[in-house]
Amino acid sequence: MKRWVAFSILSLFVLAMLGYGMFFYYADQKERSKEPVRGELTLYTDLPNNITTLLADKYLADQNIRVTIMPLTEEQMTEWVSDGTSMTDGDIVITSEDNLVIGASKGKFDSIITERTDEVADALKDANGYWVGVWYDSIVFVQNTAFFNTMGRYITTWDTLQKEGNWRVVMTDFVASQNAANLLYNMVEYKGEAEAIAYLWALKPHVIQHAKFLSTPVRLTALGETDIGIGNLSDAQQYIRHSYPIKMIYPADGTSYYLTGVAIDKNTKHKSESIDFVNWLLSMETANYMIDNNFTYLFTNPEVPDPVDALGRTSIIWPVQGGYTVEGKQGLLNQWISQVRFRRE
């Protein structure tokens, strides 16, 4: 009986301490919420709302600075960076490398030169400091584990992928989104237009589906409905985290990637605060926070380790510059549609 009395007293003590701690935690949070924000920034972006809201909420919690999100569509962002107008109230822009390259050429951005941006690889930022990459998503081969354990482990390059064989491939339709089409643009820049089109035509006998969504090739591979999916690293990492039977392979002859970066509007009234935000975006803490919230990209901060593939290798990216124009993109898409997608022999 005495044993149960002692146990009860101990339990009550533990509960009391937990209650005490929770009370003061919420009291502190309430007091912090009453504090006036130290500043405000306006962010223009065409990224999905779930990413930008996550970052804005975290920055407010960390720095007590409110970031107001001004969402644009991909088309609106491309139109803005391509014309001669400037933002009336913007401070920061987060968008794709293509848009950042075009915007820099139009003189829309102010320079960002800090110790943090200096650590980013030259290939992932503007040479004059007008924008800097924050994270990127590379194209990978995702193989069903059963296929990997037989023939798949030998299909580790773009060259071997298009050789004769009976393996099945699913890839995203290039007209599905800018992100999907980026593989076509990067391949044309890296290989040349004629060679890239010829390669995709040689690959076509393996392709059993051109999917409409970026994640579909990975999902179908995980379900065993195809042998190989050509998809994004971020989608592959999600399925690996949930223990699906897939293996991720980085093409040994390099691969395409979709870079997301940040720039500061040349007319910002908050240059110093905007630079602080850029440095925060590039921090290891922010990268780890995104990873913890299932945004599993490759980060440009060299301190953040890249995930390795099923063969223990890290990603090799093609040395491409980006900055493709709307007209150039449409021309390449038309070529792919006529010479590959709906071509008949």
Summary of the structure (lengths in Angstrom):
residues: 345
radius of gyration: 23.9
end to end distance: 88.7
largest distance: 89.3
contacts: 1079
relative contact order: 0.16
helix: 48%
strand: 19%
